[in-house]
Amino acid sequence: MITTYTTQGTCARSINIETDGDKIKEVNFIGGCSGNASGLSVLLKGMLIEDVISRLKGISCRENTSCPDQLAKALEGMLINNAF
């Protein structure tokens, strides 16, 4: 399943998230710091969604959030809405 999440308070404008069951298949940040976003995307492939949330939630860069934190929020929303 592919979902696009519109971020708030970050340089990235949105995040495209592809999941396969309970795992991350691919993550692409639209905008923001391309090196950091690309590195994060590679590291997350194959990880369990709940593990990603627990590791990234609460990381702060600006405005009390960050691209990793926004990804965690997107994944939490997907879990709540059973969007997998």
N, CA, C and O atoms as a GROMACS GRO file, in nm:
protein
  336
    1MET      N    1   0.084  -0.117   0.000
    1MET     CA    2   0.000   0.000   0.000
    1MET      C    3   0.089   0.124   0.000
    1MET      O    4   0.191   0.128   0.069
    2ILE      N    5   0.050   0.224  -0.078
    2ILE     CA    6   0.123   0.349  -0.085
    2ILE      C    7   0.036   0.461  -0.028
    2ILE      O    8  -0.081   0.475  -0.063
    3THR      N    9   0.096   0.540   0.060
    3THR     CA   10   0.027   0.653   0.124
    3THR      C   11   0.114   0.777   0.112
    3THR      O   12   0.237   0.768   0.121
    4THR      N   13   0.052   0.891   0.090
    4THR     CA   14   0.123   1.019   0.092
    4THR      C   15   0.076   1.097   0.213
    4THR      O   16  -0.043   1.118   0.233
    5TYR      N   17   0.172   1.140   0.294
    5TYR     CA   18   0.144   1.216   0.416
    5TYR      C   19   0.198   1.357   0.398
    5TYR      O   20   0.314   1.375   0.364
    6THR      N   21   0.114   1.458   0.422
    6THR     CA   22   0.156   1.597   0.416
    6THR      C   23   0.213   1.636   0.551
    6THR      O   24   0.145   1.629   0.654
    7THR      N   25   0.340   1.676   0.550
    7THR     CA   26   0.409   1.708   0.675
    7THR      C   27   0.372   1.847   0.726
    7THR      O   28   0.320   1.930   0.652
    8GLN      N   29   0.402   1.870   0.852
    8GLN     CA   30   0.380   2.000   0.915
    8GLN      C   31   0.506   2.038   0.993
    8GLN      O   32   0.555   1.959   1.073
    9GLY      N   33   0.557   2.159   0.969
    9GLY     CA   34   0.670   2.210   1.046
    9GLY      C   35   0.805   2.158   1.004
    9GLY      O   36   0.901   2.170   1.080
   10THR      N   37   0.817   2.101   0.883
   10THR     CA   38   0.946   2.052   0.836
   10THR      C   39   0.978   2.107   0.697
   10THR      O   40   0.890   2.161   0.629
   11CYS      N   41   1.102   2.092   0.657
   11CYS     CA   42   1.142   2.134   0.523
   11CYS      C   43   1.079   2.045   0.416
   11CYS      O   44   1.041   2.093   0.310
   12ALA      N   45   1.067   1.916   0.446
   12ALA     CA   46   1.000   1.825   0.353
   12ALA      C   47   0.852   1.862   0.348
   12ALA      O   48   0.790   1.889   0.451
   13ARG      N   49   0.796   1.863   0.228
   13ARG     CA   50   0.655   1.898   0.211
   13ARG      C   51   0.563   1.779   0.234
   13ARG      O   52   0.450   1.794   0.282
   14SER      N   53   0.611   1.660   0.199
   14SER     CA   54   0.530   1.540   0.215
   14SER      C   55   0.622   1.418   0.218
   14SER      O   56   0.741   1.426   0.189
   15ILE      N   57   0.561   1.304   0.254
   15ILE     CA   58   0.634   1.178   0.259
   15ILE      C   59   0.549   1.073   0.188
   15ILE      O   60   0.432   1.054   0.222
   16ASN      N   61   0.608   1.004   0.090
   16ASN     CA   62   0.543   0.890   0.026
   16ASN      C   63   0.590   0.765   0.098
   16ASN      O   64   0.710   0.741   0.110
   17ILE      N   65   0.495   0.687   0.146
   17ILE     CA   66   0.527   0.569   0.226
   17ILE      C   67   0.465   0.447   0.160
   17ILE      O   68   0.344   0.443   0.136
   18GLU      N   69   0.548   0.348   0.132
   18GLU     CA   70   0.498   0.221   0.078
   18GLU      C   71   0.524   0.112   0.181
   18GLU      O   72   0.636   0.094   0.228
   19THR      N   73   0.418   0.041   0.215
   19THR     CA   74   0.429  -0.066   0.314
   19THR      C   75   0.394  -0.200   0.250
   19THR      O   76   0.326  -0.207   0.147
   20ASP      N   77   0.441  -0.304   0.314
   20ASP     CA   78   0.409  -0.441   0.273
   20ASP      C   79   0.374  -0.515   0.402
   20ASP      O   80   0.462  -0.565   0.472
   21GLY      N   81   0.246  -0.521   0.432
   21GLY     CA   82   0.203  -0.578   0.559
   21GLY      C   83   0.248  -0.489   0.672
   21GLY      O   84   0.212  -0.372   0.677
   22ASP      N   85   0.326  -0.544   0.765
   22ASP     CA   86   0.370  -0.467   0.881
   22ASP      C   87   0.512  -0.413   0.866
   22ASP      O   88   0.576  -0.376   0.965
   23LYS      N   89   0.562  -0.409   0.741
   23LYS     CA   90   0.699  -0.363   0.715
   23LYS      C   91   0.702  -0.245   0.618
   23LYS      O   92   0.612  -0.227   0.535
   24ILE      N   93   0.808  -0.167   0.631
   24ILE     CA   94   0.832  -0.056   0.539
   24ILE      C   95   0.894  -0.112   0.412
   24ILE      O   96   0.994  -0.185   0.417
   25LYS      N   97   0.835  -0.079   0.299
   25LYS     CA   98   0.890  -0.120   0.171
   25LYS      C   99   0.975  -0.007   0.113
   25LYS      O  100   1.085  -0.030   0.064
   26GLU      N  101   0.922   0.116   0.118
   26GLU     CA  102   0.995   0.231   0.067
   26GLU      C  103   0.941   0.359   0.128
   26GLU      O  104   0.822   0.371   0.154
   27VAL      N  105   1.031   0.456   0.149
   27VAL     CA  106   0.994   0.587   0.201
   27VAL      C  107   1.065   0.691   0.116
   27VAL      O  108   1.185   0.681   0.093
   28ASN      N  109   0.990   0.791   0.068
   28ASN     CA  110   1.048   0.901  -0.009
   28ASN      C  111   0.998   1.033   0.048
   28ASN      O  112   0.878   1.059   0.054
   29PHE      N  113   1.093   1.117   0.089
   29PHE     CA  114   1.061   1.250   0.137
   29PHE      C  115   1.060   1.345   0.018
   29PHE      O  116   1.153   1.343  -0.062
   30ILE      N  117   0.957   1.427   0.007
   30ILE     CA  118   0.948   1.526  -0.099
   30ILE      C  119   0.991   1.660  -0.042
   30ILE      O  120   0.922   1.717   0.043
   31GLY      N  121   1.104   1.710  -0.089
   31GLY     CA  122   1.162   1.832  -0.033
   31GLY      C  123   1.250   1.798   0.085
   31GLY      O  124   1.268   1.681   0.119
   32GLY      N  125   1.304   1.900   0.146
   32GLY     CA  126   1.389   1.879   0.263
   32GLY      C  127   1.533   1.849   0.227
   32GLY      O  128   1.575   1.872   0.114
   33CYS      N  129   1.607   1.797   0.321
   33CYS     CA  130   1.750   1.767   0.304
   33CYS      C  131   1.764   1.632   0.233
   33CYS      O  132   1.741   1.528   0.294
   34SER      N  133   1.801   1.635   0.108
   34SER     CA  134   1.800   1.511   0.029
   34SER      C  135   1.895   1.404   0.082
   34SER      O  136   1.862   1.286   0.080
   35GLY      N  137   2.013   1.443   0.129
   35GLY     CA  138   2.107   1.344   0.181
   35GLY      C  139   2.054   1.272   0.303
   35GLY      O  140   2.058   1.150   0.310
   36ASN      N  141   2.004   1.348   0.400
   36ASN     CA  142   1.949   1.288   0.522
   36ASN      C  143   1.826   1.204   0.491
   36ASN      O  144   1.811   1.093   0.543
   37ALA      N  145   1.739   1.256   0.406
   37ALA     CA  146   1.616   1.184   0.373
   37ALA      C  147   1.647   1.056   0.298
   37ALA      O  148   1.586   0.952   0.324
   38SER      N  149   1.741   1.061   0.206
   38SER     CA  150   1.780   0.940   0.131
   38SER      C  151   1.841   0.836   0.223
   38SER      O  152   1.811   0.717   0.213
   39GLY      N  153   1.929   0.882   0.313
   39GLY     CA  154   1.991   0.789   0.407
   39GLY      C  155   1.888   0.724   0.497
   39GLY      O  156   1.893   0.603   0.520
   40LEU      N  157   1.797   0.804   0.549
   40LEU     CA  158   1.692   0.750   0.636
   40LEU      C  159   1.606   0.650   0.560
   40LEU      O  160   1.572   0.544   0.613
   41SER      N  161   1.573   0.682   0.437
   41SER     CA  162   1.488   0.594   0.356
   41SER      C  163   1.553   0.457   0.336
   41SER      O  164   1.485   0.354   0.345
   42VAL      N  165   1.683   0.455   0.310
   42VAL     CA  166   1.754   0.329   0.290
   42VAL      C  167   1.758   0.247   0.419
   42VAL      O  168   1.739   0.126   0.417
   43LEU      N  169   1.781   0.315   0.531
   43LEU     CA  170   1.789   0.244   0.660
   43LEU      C  171   1.657   0.181   0.702
   43LEU      O  172   1.656   0.079   0.771
   44LEU      N  173   1.545   0.241   0.660
   44LEU     CA  174   1.414   0.194   0.704
   44LEU      C  175   1.360   0.075   0.626
   44LEU      O  176   1.270   0.006   0.674
   45LYS      N  177   1.410   0.051   0.507
   45LYS     CA  178   1.358  -0.058   0.423
   45LYS      C  179   1.362  -0.191   0.498
   45LYS      O  180   1.466  -0.231   0.551
   46GLY      N  181   1.249  -0.257   0.501
   46GLY     CA  182   1.239  -0.387   0.566
   46GLY      C  183   1.211  -0.383   0.715
   46GLY      O  184   1.187  -0.488   0.775
   47MET      N  185   1.214  -0.265   0.775
   47MET     CA  186   1.190  -0.256   0.920
   47MET      C  187   1.041  -0.270   0.951
   47MET      O  188   0.955  -0.234   0.871
   48LEU      N  189   1.013  -0.322   1.069
   48LEU     CA  190   0.876  -0.328   1.117
   48LEU      C  191   0.825  -0.187   1.146
   48LEU      O  192   0.898  -0.105   1.201
   49ILE      N  193   0.703  -0.160   1.109
   49ILE     CA  194   0.644  -0.027   1.125
   49ILE      C  195   0.647   0.017   1.270
   49ILE      O  196   0.681   0.132   1.298
   50GLU      N  197   0.613  -0.070   1.362
   50GLU     CA  198   0.612  -0.034   1.504
   50GLU      C  199   0.751  -0.001   1.555
   50GLU      O  200   0.766   0.085   1.642
   51ASP      N  201   0.854  -0.068   1.502
   51ASP     CA  202   0.992  -0.036   1.541
   51ASP      C  203   1.032   0.102   1.490
   51ASP      O  204   1.100   0.177   1.561
   52VAL      N  205   0.991   0.135   1.368
   52VAL     CA  206   1.021   0.266   1.312
   52VAL      C  207   0.958   0.376   1.397
   52VAL      O  208   1.022   0.476   1.429
   53ILE      N  209   0.832   0.355   1.434
   53ILE     CA  210   0.762   0.454   1.517
   53ILE      C  211   0.835   0.474   1.649
   53ILE      O  212   0.859   0.587   1.691
   54SER      N  213   0.870   0.365   1.715
   54SER     CA  214   0.934   0.377   1.847
   54SER      C  215   1.071   0.443   1.839
   54SER      O  216   1.113   0.508   1.934
   55ARG      N  217   1.142   0.427   1.728
   55ARG     CA  218   1.274   0.486   1.715
   55ARG      C  219   1.271   0.633   1.672
   55ARG      O  220   1.358   0.711   1.711
   56LEU      N  221   1.172   0.670   1.592
   56LEU     CA  222   1.172   0.805   1.533
   56LEU      C  223   1.080   0.905   1.602
   56LEU      O  224   1.101   1.026   1.590
   57LYS      N  225   0.980   0.857   1.674
   57LYS     CA  226   0.883   0.947   1.736
   57LYS      C  227   0.951   1.038   1.838
   57LYS      O  228   1.025   0.992   1.925
   58GLY      N  229   0.925   1.167   1.825
   58GLY     CA  230   0.976   1.264   1.922
   58GLY      C  231   1.108   1.328   1.885
   58GLY      O  232   1.154   1.417   1.957
   59ILE      N  233   1.172   1.284   1.776
   59ILE     CA  234   1.296   1.350   1.734
   59ILE      C  235   1.262   1.491   1.689
   59ILE      O  236   1.170   1.511   1.610
   60SER      N  237   1.336   1.588   1.739
   60SER     CA  238   1.304   1.727   1.712
   60SER      C  239   1.416   1.795   1.635
   60SER      O  240   1.534   1.777   1.664
   61CYS      N  241   1.376   1.874   1.536
   61CYS     CA  242   1.470   1.953   1.457
   61CYS      C  243   1.432   2.100   1.465
   61CYS      O  244   1.514   2.186   1.500
   62ARG      N  245   1.307   2.128   1.432
   62ARG     CA  246   1.254   2.264   1.439
   62ARG      C  247   1.106   2.253   1.470
   62ARG      O  248   1.042   2.152   1.440
   63GLU      N  249   1.054   2.356   1.529
   63GLU     CA  250   0.911   2.360   1.563
   63GLU      C  251   0.864   2.234   1.636
   63GLU      O  252   0.752   2.187   1.616
   64ASN      N  253   0.952   2.178   1.722
   64ASN     CA  254   0.921   2.059   1.802
   64ASN      C  255   0.886   1.937   1.721
   64ASN      O  256   0.812   1.850   1.768
   65THR      N  257   0.936   1.928   1.598
   65THR     CA  258   0.916   1.810   1.515
   65THR      C  259   1.035   1.798   1.421
   65THR      O  260   1.127   1.879   1.427
   66SER      N  261   1.034   1.697   1.336
   66SER     CA  262   1.140   1.674   1.237
   66SER      C  263   1.083   1.583   1.130
   66SER      O  264   0.971   1.533   1.143
   67CYS      N  265   1.159   1.562   1.025
   67CYS     CA  266   1.113   1.469   0.920
   67CYS      C  267   1.096   1.327   0.978
   67CYS      O  268   0.995   1.263   0.948
   68PRO      N  269   1.190   1.277   1.058
   68PRO     CA  270   1.168   1.145   1.118
   68PRO      C  271   1.043   1.141   1.208
   68PRO      O  272   0.968   1.044   1.205
   69ASP      N  273   1.022   1.246   1.287
   69ASP     CA  274   0.904   1.253   1.374
   69ASP      C  275   0.776   1.256   1.291
   69ASP      O  276   0.678   1.191   1.326
   70GLN      N  277   0.777   1.331   1.182
   70GLN     CA  278   0.660   1.337   1.095
   70GLN      C  279   0.631   1.200   1.032
   70GLN      O  280   0.515   1.162   1.015
   71LEU      N  281   0.736   1.126   0.997
   71LEU     CA  282   0.718   0.991   0.945
   71LEU      C  283   0.654   0.902   1.051
   71LEU      O  284   0.562   0.826   1.020
   72ALA      N  285   0.701   0.912   1.175
   72ALA     CA  286   0.642   0.834   1.284
   72ALA      C  287   0.495   0.868   1.301
   72ALA      O  288   0.413   0.778   1.321
   73LYS      N  289   0.460   0.995   1.294
   73LYS     CA  290   0.320   1.036   1.305
   73LYS      C  291   0.236   0.982   1.191
   73LYS      O  292   0.122   0.940   1.212
   74ALA      N  293   0.292   0.983   1.071
   74ALA     CA  294   0.220   0.928   0.956
   74ALA      C  295   0.194   0.779   0.975
   74ALA      O  296   0.084   0.731   0.950
   75LEU      N  297   0.295   0.707   1.020
   75LEU     CA  298   0.280   0.563   1.042
   75LEU      C  299   0.181   0.532   1.154
   75LEU      O  300   0.104   0.436   1.144
   76GLU      N  301   0.183   0.614   1.260
   76GLU     CA  302   0.084   0.596   1.368
   76GLU      C  303  -0.057   0.614   1.313
   76GLU      O  304  -0.147   0.536   1.346
   77GLY      N  305  -0.076   0.716   1.231
   77GLY     CA  306  -0.207   0.740   1.172
   77GLY      C  307  -0.250   0.623   1.085
   77GLY      O  308  -0.367   0.585   1.085
   78MET      N  309  -0.156   0.567   1.011
   78MET     CA  310  -0.188   0.452   0.928
   78MET      C  311  -0.228   0.332   1.013
   78MET      O  312  -0.320   0.258   0.977
   79LEU      N  313  -0.160   0.313   1.126
   79LEU     CA  314  -0.196   0.202   1.216
   79LEU      C  315  -0.336   0.222   1.273
   79LEU      O  316  -0.416   0.128   1.278
   80ILE      N  317  -0.366   0.344   1.316
   80ILE     CA  318  -0.497   0.374   1.374
   80ILE      C  319  -0.608   0.351   1.273
   80ILE      O  320  -0.715   0.300   1.307
   81ASN      N  321  -0.582   0.388   1.148
   81ASN     CA  322  -0.684   0.374   1.043
   81ASN      C  323  -0.676   0.240   0.971
   81ASN      O  324  -0.745   0.219   0.871
   82ASN      N  325  -0.592   0.149   1.022
   82ASN     CA  326  -0.577   0.017   0.960
   82ASN      C  327  -0.551   0.030   0.810
   82ASN      O  328  -0.612  -0.041   0.729
   83ALA      N  329  -0.462   0.119   0.773
   83ALA     CA  330  -0.434   0.147   0.633
   83ALA      C  331  -0.322   0.058   0.577
   83ALA      O  332  -0.248   0.100   0.488
   84PHE      N  333  -0.310  -0.063   0.629
   84PHE     CA  334  -0.204  -0.154   0.580
   84PHE      C  335  -0.265  -0.271   0.508
   84PHE      O  336  -0.192  -0.358   0.460
   0.00000   0.00000   0.00000
